[in-house]
Amino acid sequence: MQAEVGRVNILVVDDRPEQLLSLEAVLTPLGENIVKAASGREALRNLFQEEFAVILLDINMPEIDGFETATLIRKRRSTRHTPIIFLTAHTDRVYVERSYSLGAVDYIMTPFAPEVLRTKVSVFVDLFRKTQKIKLQAESLRARAEQLQRLNRAALKINSALSLDAMVAAITEAARDVACAHQAMTLVKLERPGERARTAVSYSERYATFQQESPPPIAGRLCAFVCGRNRPLRMTQRELSQHPEWLDDGGQHPPPRGYLAVPLTAADGRNMGAIQLSDRHDGEFSDDDETVLVQLAQLAAIAIQNCVHAEAREANRVKDEFLATLSHELRSPLNAIIGWTHLLRGEPFDEQRVAHGLEVIERNAAAQAKLIEDLLDVSRITAGKLRVSAAPMALAPLVETAVDAIRPAAEARRLTVDVALDPAVEVNGDADRLQQVVANLLSNALKFTRPGGHIHVSLRRAGASAELAVRDSGEGIAPDFLPFLFERFRQADSTSRRKHAGLGLGLSLVRDIVEAHSGSVVAESPGLQQGSTFVVRIPLLGAERRLAGRPLREARSRPLAACEPASDLRGLHVLLVEDDADARELLEEVLSQHRAEVTAVASVREALAAFGAARPHVLVSDIAMPGEDGYELIRAIRQHPPHAGGDLPALALTAYARKEDQKRALDAGFHMHVTKPIEPAALVAAVADLAARARAGEFSRARERGSSEDVAR
């Protein structure tokens, strides 16, 4: 049944008549009912009487302001989820945060672009219209209620099966039941060494005498055809009879009357078999039959994979919990940053208080940066793009550095940290990544150890491996959670009452990084409140030695005061291109403090004009910019011959952090790709490095050779 929905209602709330008229004029082209309210009370009265697709709400209004109105709207069950878009001239971040805390879907500053507002509103209008269509189709869906109930019962029965054979039998019985068919067969084939194919048949009472027979003929060529195309196939009895070669069974099976089959498809799109039906109770198989069988096949495929891979059973739950945790973990440091920023911009503080506020801002910004880096690492690992730049190295200094970093926090919690390190232990590893491993393990111990407890860190040789052990006297690990400890996003307590912050990524990153070094990590714990031990084993340094990483990686971990004299940019003219004013000001200040002459511009057009007026020594450019982007800028510069600046050393400084983003920047003509946020020392070191390499003629030689290789790092 095709349900038609007429014009939908849009509620516009503002105490200014001219603003109401303006909004009405902007939204009228949508062709919907524009309902105007001059106050919060009038808006609430309208909400009692009508249903609205979206509410456009002003903040500053007499009697009941926009925030109070939104609060009352959210208290009513019928309007709890109605989309609210705040329209206001307030740019204060506090207003933005409060708006979103009240469940606003957007916060638009005035004046606004009419087309942008219409587009945003139209999205919610379309969503509302689709929702209404679903409601209007309820009558037709009732006709399928029994079928869906059978599907639900089938899902429970399938997921309660204790073995794969029992599960395949349950799938077959359920398929015949939900589609009201007399015959059903399921084939499951798993691509694992030594794994046999599973088949099961199910007949109604009409064909009970065939129940013990071998699979029906439709298990042969037709089944192979469905599996090969990996799409549903439906045929009437007449269509099926036109292909007797598919049905020749010697009379040993009940004759098929009509045919419906759907593939069993794994999450990666790989075919795992098929569910086949024949001989519907009443008439031919319909679209609804195909739809419900597709749903059953989807449930069955998931259940089969869960049976084979038990750890996937809670994947959806873990994902949802992670997203909630991520929102919390990103907002918490942001709250401290914004709060202290407003305090410092308000009434004056003494020098000590200002220093404390800046320390809080820096600490929370670093925490947020670490969260983002962890997420990017997980993305790289998932995509198989984790980069490990291995080099011969001693582990003891690296461990000492990580321990020294947590000592202040440990002392604040009255924790004792004991260290026993063998200075002769050497491995072939990535110093940055291995320091990340040690830091994550120590942070984990610090987080879960009660005040007054102790942490013991040891490093020794164990056969052909370097063995790093971190033991604590903390909360321990429950035996039922121990097998899932290193899985991504898994946390023993992921509720809102949990005592410890974090995304549940640290230990999974430890495992992935250690395995990338051909090592292993294990966790041991006698149980809750009995402490835990994490042991990392990495092969000791062998005969093979590879070159160490480039100096820029080292510069990233050094404070600004520790920059080498070579990072003095005196005499360098840097062309800085950044459309964000705050970022541009910061980068210009950093470079200027190191005695560089900086020309800072906000667009590609300005950059090309500056490039033509006074040729710089180094280009530092953002990628994403309105109008023309950084890729177009570097391509335009590279069109010049070398003597006209075509080989200008160029650094892409951007928030695009994926491996493919780096490759695209280098392919476009940049010599180096660095992701935001970048420490001032790293920026200065990068500019100095590019200038030094340009003086050595490295880029000119590469251009003459027509080289397309990565000359950055």
N, C-alpha and C positions, 0 to 999 in steps of 0.2 A: 504493500500500500504506500503510495507516495503522499507524504504529509506536507501540506503547504502552510507556511507561517507568514502572516502579514507583516505590517510595519511594526518594529519593536520600539520600545521607549528608551530614551536617553534623558537622564536627569541632570540639569545644569543648576548649580547652586552658587549664588553670588548676591551680595547685598547691593551691588551697584547696577542700576538699570541699564546703563550704557554697556557694561561688560556682558550682561545677559543678552542684549541685542547683538553684540559682536559675536558671542559664541554661537548664538542661533544662526547668524549669517554664515559662519564658518561651517557649521554642521549640517545645514539644510541640504547641501548637495548629496548627502548620504541617503536622502529620501526616507528618513525615519521620523518618529514622533519626538519632537524636542519639547520636554516638559521643563519649565523654568520655575525656580523657587528662589525667593528673595531672602530667605533666612533658613537657619538650621531647623527650626520648628516646622516651617512649611515643607521643607524637604522630607522630614520624618512623616508628616501627614500624607504626603504623596506615596511614600514607601509602604504605608499601611494599606493603600488602596490599589496600587499598581505594582507590577513587576518590571524591573529595569535591567537593561543589558549592561549599563555602565553608569557611574556617577562621576561628574566633573565637579569638584568641590573646592571652593575658595577657603583659605585658612582664616584670614582676619574678617570676622563678622560680629556684629553686636549680639548681645545676649548669649547665644551659643556659637562658639567659633567652630572652625572646620575640624579641629582635633576632637572636640567634645562631640560634635555631630558624628564623626567617624566612629568614635567609641560606642555611641548609642546604636549606630547601625550594626556594628559587629556583635552587639549583645543579642540582637534578634536572630532567631534561628533562620527565618526566611531570607534575611539579608546578610547573613554572616559571611557569605562568599561572593557577594556582589562586588565586582571590580570597582575600585575607587582610584581616580586620578586627581591628585592635588594640583591646582593651578594657583601659583602665587609668585609674587615678585621677590620673596625672601630667598636670599642665596646662602643664608647661614646653614652650615652643616648640621647643626642641632635640629633644625626644622626638617631637614632631609631624613635624618636618622629616626626622628619621632614619627614621621610619615610612614616610613617603611615598617616601623615597629607596630603600627596600627593596621598593618595588612594592606597598605596601598600598593597598587600594581605599577604606579609610575608617579613621578614628581616633575612637573613641567614648569620651567621658569617663564614668566611673562616679561616682555612680549615674546610670542612664539610664532613659529611659521605655521600658517593655516593648514598647509598640506600635510605637515608632520602630525598635527593634532588629528586631522581627519583620518589619516592612516592608522594611528594608534587606536582611535575610537572604533574604526571599522573592524579591526581585529576582534574586539570584544563583542561587537554587534554580530559578526559572523559566528563567533563561538556561541553566543546566546541563541542565535537562530538554529544552529545545529542541535543545541541542547533541547530546544523546543520541539524540533522535528522528532527527536528521540522520544520525547514525552507523548507526542501525538501518535507515534507508531506503537505505543504500548498495547493497544488493542490487538494489533496483528501479532505482536510478540507473545500474547497470552496463548495463542494457538500452539506455540512451540514450548510452552512452559513445561509440559510433561517431558518433552525431549531433552530440554536443558536439565531438568531434575535428574533424568537418567544419566546425562553426561556428568553431573556432579557426583552421583553415586559411583559411576564408573571410575572417576578420578580417584576417589577414596579407595576403591577396591584395588586399582592398579598400583597406587603408591603404598598400599599395605602388603603387597606381595613380598615374600621373603627371599625369592630367588628370581633369576632372569627367566627361567622356564615358566615359573608360575606367573610372572608378570606378562609374558607373551600370551599365555592362555587367557589371562584376565582381559587383556586388550582385545583379543578376538571375540570373547563373549560379550564384552561391552559394545564393540562395534556393531555386532549383529542386533543387539538390543536397542541401541539408540537410533538406528536407521530402520528398524522393523523389517529385517531381512531374514530369509530362511537359511542362507549360507554365508559363512564368513571364513576368511583365512588370513593369517598374519605371517609375514616372513621378516625375520630380523637377521641381518648379517653384519657382524662387527669386524672391522679391518684390524684384527690383532692376530699375531702369530699363534697358530694352533687353535684358534677360536672357530667352533663349528656354527653353522647357520641354525637358527631356531625357527621352527614352524609350528603353527597350531591351527586347528580347524574347529568350527563350531556350527552345528546344524540345529534347526528347530525340531520339534517333535515329528513334523511331517517326514523328515529324513533321518530319524533316529537310527535306523538300521545301518546308515552309512558312517556313524560317528567314529567307529574304530578303523575305518578305511584310511588309506594313504591320502595325502593332500589332493584336492580336486585338480582337474586339468588347468584351471586358471592360474595355478601356481607356476606354470611353465613359461611359455613364450610371452604371454600377455603381462605376467608379473615382471619379467625381465624388461619389457618395453616401458612399463610404468617407472621402474627403478632407474632406467637409463635416462628418461626424459625428466624425471624428478618433478613431475607436475601431476595434478589430479587428472583422471580420465573417467568419463561417464559415457556409457553406450546403452541404447535401448535394446530390447530383445531382438528387434528386427535388424538393427545394425550388427549386433553380435552374430546373428545367424548367417550373415553374409561372409563370415570368416570361419568356415568349418575347420580349417587347419588349426585354429586355436582351441577347438573344443573336442577333438577326437580323443575320447577316453575309453573306447571299447565298451561303453555302457556300465562301467564300474562305479560311476558317481552320478548323483542327481543332476539332471540337465540344468545348466545355467539359464536364467531368465532375466536378462538385463545385467548390467555390470557397472560397478562403481568402485574405483580404487584411488587411494591417496598415498603419496610417498611418506615414509618416515624420514625426516630430515634433521640432521644434527645441527647444532648451533653454528657451525662453520659452513653450512650449506651442503655438507657431504651426505649422500644418500645412505640410509641404514636399512632399507627394506621398504615394505609396503603393507597396507591394510586393504583387503579386497572383499567386496560384498557382491552377492547375486541373489536374484529371486526375492524381490520386495513383496511384502504381504499384500499390498494394495497398489497396483499401478506401477509406473516406472519411477526410478529414482529422480528426485527433484533437486532444485538448487539448494533448498533448505537441508536436504539430506547430505548433499556435498559439503555444505558449510559446516554442519555439525560434525561430519566425519573428519574434516580438516582440523577442526578444533580438537577432536579426540586424538588425532594423529600428533598434533603438537604436544598435547599433554603426555601422550605415550612416549614420544621421542625424548621429552625432558625426563620422564620417569626412567627410561632405559639408560640414559646417560648418567642419571643420578645413581642408578643401581651399579653401574660400572665404575663411576667416579664418585664416591660417596661425599667427597669434600664439596661438590657442587650443590649439595642439597640446600645449603643456607646462603648461597651466593646472593640472591635477591634481598634477603633480610640484611645481610652484612652491608650491601651497597646502600640501602636506604639509611641504615644507621650511620654509615660513613658520611653521607651527604649532610645529615643533620649535624654530625660532629664537626664537619668541615665549616659549615656556616658559623657555628659557635666559636671555633678556634680562630677563624679569620676576623670575626667581629670583636672578640675580646681585646686583642692588642690594639685594634683600630679605635676602640672606645678610649683606651688610655692615651693614645696619641692625640686624638681630637680634643679630649678633655684637658690635657695639659697645655695644648696649643692655645686653647681659649683662655686658660688661666694666665699663661705668660703674656698674652696680648692684653689682658685686663689690667687690674691694679698692679703697681710695681711691687716686685719682691726683692729681697736682699740677694746678694751674690750667691750665697749658699743655697737658697731656695731655687734660684734660677738654674744653678748647676744640677740640683736634684731633678728638676723638671725635665731638663735636657737629657739627663741620664735615663729617666723613665721612657721618654720618647724614643731615644736611640735603642734601648733594650727591647721595646715592643716592636719597633720597626725591624730590628734584626730577627725577632721571633717570627714575624710575618714573612720576612724574606726566606727564612728557613723552611717554613711551611710550603711556600711556593716552590722552592728548590726541591723539596722532597716530592711534591706532586709531579714536577717535571722529570725527576729521576724515575719515578714509577712509570710515567708515560714512555720514557726512553727504554726502560727495561721491557715493558709490555710490547713495544714495537721492535725489540731486539736491537736497539741502537745505543745501549749503554757503552760509553767510551772508557776504556782503561788504558792509560798511557804508562806502561810498566817500565821500570828502571831499577837497577840494583840499589838497594837501600838498607840501612840498619833500622830495625823496628823500635829499638829502645828509646831513641830520642823522640820519635813520633808519639809513643805511648806516654812518655814523660810530659810532653807538651799538652796532651789531652787531659792528663791528670791534673796538671797545674791549672788548667782552665776551669776545672770544677771545684778546686779546693776552697775558694771563697764561699761558694754555696754550701759545700759540705761542712765547713766550719760554722757557718750560720745555723745549720741544723744539728750541730754537735755530733757530726759523724766522723769516725776515724777512718782514714784512708791509708792503707798499707800497700807498699809497692815493692816487688821483688823482680828485677829485670836483668836478664842476661844480655850484656851489651854486645855480645858476639853474634847474636841472632840476626841474620840477613836474609832478605827475600827479594824476589824480582816483582815489584809491585808499583801501583800508582799511589804516591804519597798522599795526595788529596783524598782519594777514595778510601784508603786504609785509615786515614785519620778520621774520616766520616764514620767508619765502622767502630773504631775505639770510642769516639765521642758519643755515638748512639748507645753503645753498651753501658758506658759510664753514666750517661743521662738516665738511662733506664734504671740502673742501680740506685742512683741518687733519688729518683722519683719514688721508688717503691720501698725505700729503707726508712724505718721510723727514726725519729730523733734519738740520739744516743747509740745508734747501731754502728756497724762497721762495714767497710768495703775493702776487699783485698784484690789487688791486681798483680798478676804474675805473668812473666814471659820467659819461656825456656825452650830448649830443643827437645823434641819428642820424636825420636827416630829420624825420618827424613823430612819432618815438618817442624815449622815454628808453631808453638802452642801458646796462645794468649788466653788466659782465664780471668774472668771477672766474677768474683763471689761476693754476695751480700747477705746480710742477716735480716732481710726485709720480709715482705708479705708472702713471698713464695708463690707457687703456681699450683692451681688445682689440677689433679691428675687428668680430669676429663678435658681440660683446656690445653694441656701440654702439647698434644699432637697438632693443634692449630696455631701455636704460638707465633710461627714465622709467616703465616698467611697474611696477605695484604688486607688492611682495613679491619683485621680481627682484634678485638679487645675483650678481655675477660669481663669487664663491666663497661657497657656502652650506653647505659641509661643516663638520664639527666641528673641522677643522684651520684654519679661517679665522682670519686675523690681526686682523680688524676686527669690532667688535660692531655691532649695529644690526638693525633689522627689514626694511630695504629699502623703507621708506616715504617717507623724506625727499625724494628726488628726484621721486617720483610726486606728492607733495603740492605741491612746487614747480610742477610742470607744471599741476596742476589749479587752483591759486590764481592763477597767472599767466594761464591761459586765462580764468578768471572775471573778470579785469581786461581782457579783450579783447587780451591780449598773447600772446607766444610765448617759448619757451625752447629753445635748441639746445645740444648738447654737441659738442665737437671734441677729437680726440686723434690725434697721429701714430701712436700705438701704445703698447704696454706699455713702462714705464720712461721715457716721453717726455712726461709731464705731460698736463694736460687743461685745457680752457677751457669755461666755461659762460657763455652770453650770454642775458640776459633782455631782452626788448623790450616796453615798455608804452607805449600812446599818451600823448603829452604832454597836459597839461591844456588842455582846450578852453574854449569859452565857457560850457558848462554847469557849474554849481557846486552841489553839494549840501551840506546841513548836516553838520557833523562829528558824530561819535558822542557818546554821553552820557558825562558825567564818570566814571561807574563803570568804564568800560572803561579809562580812563587810570589810575584808582586801583589797578587790579589789578597794574600793573607797577611800582608804587612800593614801596619798603621801608617798614616800619612807622614808622621815625623820620621819614619824609618826609610823614606825614599832615598835612593842612592843619588850622589851628586849628578850622575848621568841623567837623572830625571829633571834637572834644571832645564827649562825650556827657553832660556834666554836666547834671543835672536830668531826664534821661530815665529812665523806668521801662520796662525791657525784659522781656517774658515770653518765656523761652527754653524750648522744648519739644524734648527730644532723649532717646531711650530709651537710647542708648549712654552709659555712665557716663563713660568717658574723653573722648569727644567733648564731652559736656555740660560737664565740668570745664574743658576747654580753652576752649570758647566763652565760658563764664562768666568765666574769668580774663581773656580778651581784652577783653570788654566792661567788666568792672570796672576794668581798668587805665586805661580811657578815661573813668572816673568815672560810668559808668552804674549805676543801681540795677537789679540783675538778680534776677528770680525764676526759678529754674531748676527745671523739673519733668521727669518721665520718662514721662508718659502723657497722653493726651487728657483723661482724667477729672480728673487733677490740674490740668491746664491750665485747664479750665473752672471748677474750684473757685477757682483763683487769679484768674482773670479776673473772677469774681463778687465776690471779696473786695476786690480793689484793681485798678481798671482801669488797664492798662498804656498806655504811649504807642506802643509798637511790639511786634509779635509776630514772633519768629524761630522757625520750626518745621521739624522734619524731616518727611518725608512717610511713609516706611516705618516703621511702629511696630506692635508686636504688639497684637492686639485691635482698637482703633480707630486709623485712620491720620490723617495730616495733612489729607487732603481732608475727612474727617468733622469735624475740629476747625474748619476755616475755615468750613464750611457752617453749623455750629452758631453760630459767632460772627456770621456774616452775617445770621442770622435775627433778631438784635436790631436795634432802631431805632438811627439814628445817635447820638441823645443817650444811648443806653445802651451805646455802644461798637461798634455794628454796622459802622461804617466804620473800624475799627481798622487802621492800616497794617500790612501783613503781608508777611513775607519767607519764601519757601520755600527752605530750605537743604538740598539733597538730593544724593544720588549718582546720581539719575535724570537723565541728561544729554541725552536726545534732544530734538529739536525738539517732538515730540508730547508729551513729558513737560512741557516748558515751557508749551505751550498748555493742557494739562489743568490745571496748577496755576493759571494765570491765569484760566481759565474757572471753576474752583472758587471763586475769590474772593481768591487771593493777588494782591498788587500787584507783586511782583517774584519772579523765580526765579533762584537762583544755585546752581551745581553745586559739590559737594565734589571735591577739597580746595580751600578758599578761603584766600587769604592774610589774615592779621589786618587789614592795612590795608584790604583790599577789604570785609571784613565791617563794620568800623567805618564806612567811607564809605557802605555801603549802608544801614545803620541811620540814619545822620545824614541821608542823602538822603530816606529815607521820612519821617522826622520833620519835615524841612523842608517837604516837599510836603504833609504833613498840616496843618501850621500855615498853609500857603497856601490850604487849603480845597480842594485838587485832588480828593481822593478823595470828599469830600462832594458836590461838584458833579457828579462822574461818576456817583455813585449816584443823585442826584436826576434826572439825565437818563436813568437806566436804561441807561447805556452798557455794552456788552459788549466794547468794544474793549480792546486792550492798553494800559494806562496805565503799564506798568512801564518799558519801553524801546522 
